[in-house]
Amino acid sequence: MVKATILAESKKRSAYPLTLVGFDIMALELMAHLRGERLMVTGRMEWNGGYSLIADHIVSMS
């Protein structure tokens, strides 16, 4: 498992910090990305003392 804080943004909301959690292969993919690299992440939202995104798919936008 890997937890990282990312600066998330969408068309409907300005940028905000969000905890991204990756398990198994998603954890390895998340660790391989460099700081500042733009990512597109899909997954499910969960509440655990704050919102976090559990990654299902990570794609580099660079």
C-alpha positions in Angstrom: 0.0 0.0 0.0 1.2 3.5 -0.8 -0.4 6.8 0.3 0.5 10.1 -1.4 -1.0 13.6 -1.3 -1.7 15.0 -4.7 -3.0 18.3 -5.9 -6.3 17.3 -7.5 -8.2 19.4 -10.0 -11.2 18.9 -12.2 -13.4 20.9 -14.6 -15.9 21.5 -11.8 -13.5 22.3 -8.9 -10.3 24.3 -8.4 -7.1 22.5 -7.2 -7.2 20.9 -3.7 -5.0 18.4 -1.8 -6.3 14.8 -1.9 -4.9 11.6 -0.5 -4.3 9.0 -3.2 -4.0 5.3 -2.0 -2.7 2.5 -4.2 -2.6 -1.2 -3.4 -0.6 -3.9 -5.1 0.3 -3.0 -8.7 -1.3 0.5 -8.3 1.2 1.1 -5.4 4.1 0.2 -7.7 2.8 2.4 -10.5 2.3 5.3 -8.1 5.9 5.0 -6.7 7.3 5.0 -10.2 6.0 8.6 -10.9 8.1 11.7 -10.4 7.1 14.6 -8.2 5.3 17.3 -10.3 4.3 14.8 -13.0 0.7 15.2 -14.2 -1.4 12.0 -13.7 -4.9 11.0 -14.6 -6.3 8.7 -11.9 -9.6 6.9 -11.7 -10.9 5.0 -8.6 -13.4 5.2 -5.8 -13.7 7.9 -3.1 -13.6 6.9 0.6 -13.9 8.8 3.8 -11.3 8.0 6.5 -10.9 11.1 8.5 -10.8 13.0 5.2 -11.5 12.1 1.6 -9.1 9.8 -0.2 -9.1 8.2 -3.7 -8.4 4.5 -3.9 -6.7 4.2 -7.3 -8.0 1.7 -9.9 -6.1 3.1 -12.9 -3.2 5.6 -13.2 -2.0 7.2 -16.5 0.8 9.6 -16.9 -0.2 12.8 -18.8 3.4 13.9 -19.6 
